Amino acid sequence: MRSAHGRRASIRLFVLACLAAAALATIGGALFYAIHGGTTLTRAIAYGFWVAATLTLVAMVVSGSRSLARHGLPQVDGWVFVTAAFVLTGIGAVVDALGSG
């Protein structure tokens, strides 16, 4: 059983990782819009969030590999990745809806 301090540190790390993914998704979407065009800025940013959610689920598979465990890297629970992907997908949907309205 983890201590309350350990849980708070895990939650803090989770929130920081989600914020970093959101920042990268926003920058990536804006770059896509600037380079490719053909869509609205909000839709391009929403695509960035959806790509980030997809990469989060891919990272879940990679983090469960035995080779990472042999190198001493800590195991991350699957719910962390699924929750992060859900949050990023939801934010992308909200951004897309705000741009459509």
Summary of the structure (lengths in Angstrom):
residues: 101
radius of gyration: 15.9
end to end distance: 46.8
largest distance: 51.2
contacts: 277
relative contact order: 0.15
helix: 82%
strand: 0%
